Amino acid sequence: MTSVLLIESEIIFGSFLEDALKKCGFDADMALNGTKGWERLLSKKYDIVIMEVFP
């Protein structure tokens, strides 16, 4: 399974994207800022990192 880290400061939008990625079969995690994202990157290997999506 492809693992995705989503770094998004807008919690509602980020949660929506995280749920959508999971429904599409991705192992998705979300971090609310770069510091938390970096912590997650150090604790788990991700295949893809998506940072600050601008709708």
C-alpha positions in Angstrom: 0.0 0.0 0.0 1.3 3.5 -0.9 1.8 5.7 2.2 1.1 9.4 1.9 1.8 12.2 4.4 -0.4 15.2 4.0 0.9 18.4 5.6 -2.0 20.9 5.7 -2.7 23.7 8.2 -6.5 23.9 7.4 -7.9 21.0 9.5 -11.2 20.7 7.7 -9.7 20.6 4.3 -6.9 18.4 5.4 -9.2 15.9 7.0 -11.3 15.8 3.9 -8.3 15.0 1.8 -7.0 12.5 4.3 -10.3 10.7 4.2 -10.5 10.8 0.4 -7.0 9.3 0.1 -7.9 6.5 2.5 -11.1 5.7 0.5 -8.9 5.5 -2.6 -6.7 2.9 -0.9 -3.8 5.0 0.3 -2.3 4.7 3.8 -2.7 8.4 4.6 -1.6 10.4 7.6 -2.0 14.2 8.2 0.1 16.7 10.0 -1.1 20.3 10.8 2.2 22.0 10.3 5.8 21.5 9.1 7.1 20.6 12.5 4.6 17.9 13.1 5.1 16.7 9.5 8.9 16.4 10.1 8.2 14.4 13.3 6.0 12.0 11.3 8.7 11.7 8.6 11.2 10.7 11.2 8.9 8.0 12.6 7.6 6.4 9.4 8.6 5.9 5.8 6.3 7.7 3.3 6.2 7.2 -0.4 4.6 10.6 -1.1 4.5 13.9 0.8 1.9 16.5 -0.1 2.4 19.9 1.5 -0.1 22.8 1.8 -2.7 22.3 -0.9 -4.2 25.5 -2.2 -7.7 24.9 -3.5 
